[in-house]
Amino acid sequence: MPQRILKLRIKDFIEHIPDSAAIAISTRTTVGAGVAGAYSWISSVNWIGVISVLVAVLGLLVNLFFQRRRYKLEKAESLLRQEESQVRLAKMRGGCE
């Protein structure tokens, strides 16, 4: 039986993640990393502080990426609704004349 090799691209994976779920997870990750960083600062464990800062920055970048993608999608939907509205108005005006 031949083995199937599954090629998973990061771009394909990201496209299937709902924006709201990704934003919520990245926000929680950022907050969690901040708490871990504060704890490591209090307890003077430097390597936990470094890791938590890296995780917090990564969570922030993921959050910004998905927020930007959601903004672009909402903007495109708004433009589409405006075009549909203009077409309906043009049909109504044409029918009234």
N, C-alpha and C positions, 0 to 999 in steps of 0.2 A: 504494500500500500504506500503510494508516494506521500511524502510529507508536504503539507502546504506551508509555505513560508508567509507569515503574516507581516506585511510591511505597514507599519503604522507611522505616519508622519505627524509631527507635532501640530502642524497647521490643520490637518484633518481632525485631530483630537480636539483642538481648541474650538473648532467650528461647531462641535456637537455639545459643548458645555453651555447651559443656559446662563445668560448674563447675570441674572439675579442671584443664582446659586454661587457663581464664581465671586461675585462682589461680596456676598455674605461670608463665604469661607475665607477670602483674603483679608477681610476686615477683622474677623476673629483671630486669624493667624497673626496679624500685625499687633493686635491688642495682647494676645498671649505672649508673643515675643517681647513686647514692652514690659510686661509683668515679670517675665523671666530675667530680663535685663536688670530691672530694679532689684529683684531678689539677689542676683549675682553681685550687684554693686554693694548691697548691704552686707552680704556674706563674704565679700572680697574674693570671689572665684572669677578670675579674669576670663578664662576660656568660655565659660557660659555666657558672659557678657558679650564677647565677640560674636559668638554664634547667634545670640538673640538679636544683636544689631543687624547681622546679615539676613536673618529670617524676617525681621521687621521691614527692612528695605525691600526685600524680595516681595513681601506681601503688599507693600505700598505700590510697587511697580505693576504687579498683577492687577490690583484694584484700579489703578489708573488706566491700564490697557482695556479692561472690560467696561469701565465707565465711558471711555472714549468710543468704544465700539457701540455701546448702547445709545450714546448721543447721536452718532451717525445714523443708526437705524431709525431712531425717532424722527430725525430731521428728514430722512428720505420718505418716511410714512406721511409726514406732515405735507411735504411737497406733493405727494401723490393725491392726498385728500383735497388739496387746493385745486389741482388739475381736474379731478373728478367733479368738483363743485362748479368750476367754470364751464365744463362741458354740459352739465345739467342746466345751468343758467342759460347757456346759449340755445339749448333745445327748447327750454320754456319760452324764451323770447321769440324763437322762430315759430313756435306753435301759436303764439298770441297774435301774430301779425296777419 
